[in-house]
Amino acid sequence: MDGAGRDGPSHITYKDLPCLCPYTYQRSSEWGLGTVFYKNAYLCTKKKRGKRMANVKVKGSAKLFDSKVLELLTRTHPLVILGMYIPLCAWLMWYFHGHINPSALVLTGVFFAGLFSWTFFEYILHRYVFHFVNDTKWAQRFHYYAHGVHHEYPKDKQRLVMPPIPSIIIAGMFFLLFWLIMDSYGFVFFSGFMIGYLCYAMIHYSMHAFRPPHNFTKFLWEYHNIHHFRYPNKAFGVSSPLWDHIFGTVPPKIEKKQAVTGK
């Protein structure tokens, strides 16, 4: 199977977990983590036009909870997240500029430092948290609820961005961290970090909700499709492939056309 660990990982199949489709877990020596390959998404089959993905659940949505309230809390629209954080970030930057440091240069520099730091966090989060799994049931459940459901139903528009409640909790933790480290400069750093997250969220939503554009950004759509449908343990960068190049997780170029077009 494509994307196997470099040390010839063992395969463990789990079929008894509720809500989970059968999948193969591959253990890798790197970081002591593994990679999940959902059978519905990653097994290939021969057809007239070559290799294509078999049984990909392009449409539909998974039911994660029996409770209608909990199920509703797992869904959101990206406009909700934009409406939450854009006014907050704008106010924090206005307050910093008007009451703490009037320097536009300082404001701009700290803001872009926060935005750039998001791209690194995005990569680490996607690779080592969203794709973390081992042979314990809690890890398998965490993986599926946090990210596996998205790989099984990549076109579910209501689960393409983080829901408000966990988003607020995590954002609050980062705000506190930045404030403790940088004092009031953390207001601007946090704003840049969150704007980076919003850019990522909208790019990711667009990749799954709309057709790729006919311009220079089309490669991002193709690059993310490689992660979903060909190499799930590579191409972790969504808004940028920068950290994939730095950490060596860029998918083989020779497979790119096959992964995207199926030819």
Secondary structure as UniProt FT lines:
FT   TURN            2..3
FT   TURN            6..7
FT   STRAND          11..14
FT   TURN            18..19
FT   STRAND          23..27
FT   HELIX           30..32
FT   STRAND          34..38
FT   HELIX           39..42
FT   STRAND          44..47
FT   TURN            48..49
FT   STRAND          50..53
FT   HELIX           68..73
FT   HELIX           78..99
FT   HELIX           104..124
FT   HELIX           125..130
FT   HELIX           137..143
FT   HELIX           144..148
FT   HELIX           149..152
FT   TURN            154..155
FT   HELIX           157..159
FT   HELIX           164..182
FT   TURN            183..184
FT   HELIX           185..209
FT   TURN            216..217
FT   HELIX           218..229
FT   TURN            232..233
FT   HELIX           242..247
FT   HELIX           253..255
FT   HELIX           256..261
//
